[in-house]
Amino acid sequence: MWVESQGQKMVIWGDLMHVAALQFPQPSATIQSDWNISARQRQTIFADAAKNGYYAAAAHVAFPGIGKLRVEGDGYAWVPVSYILGK
């Protein structure tokens, strides 16, 4: 699922990944509850997000849970959005 506004896109990831510390740098890693998504699908989606630079809202990522991916080695790094409390 995605939303678009003012020329920017944000995808919403539910169970695309479960263990950010493992699966961002190594998208091929799977866990038992990955029954509905394959490592190949995750790699394709991560590559598209990094290449096209859109935001992602991820269910299994620490607050704020919104960020972008960048290529890092054979995997990806999660770059969370900046936020300021009270604004």
Protein Blocks (a to p, Z undefined) as FASTA:
>chain_A
ZZdeehiacdddfklpfblmlmmmmmmbccfklmmbcfklmmmmmmmmmmnopacddfkb
ccehiacdddehjbccdddddddehZZ
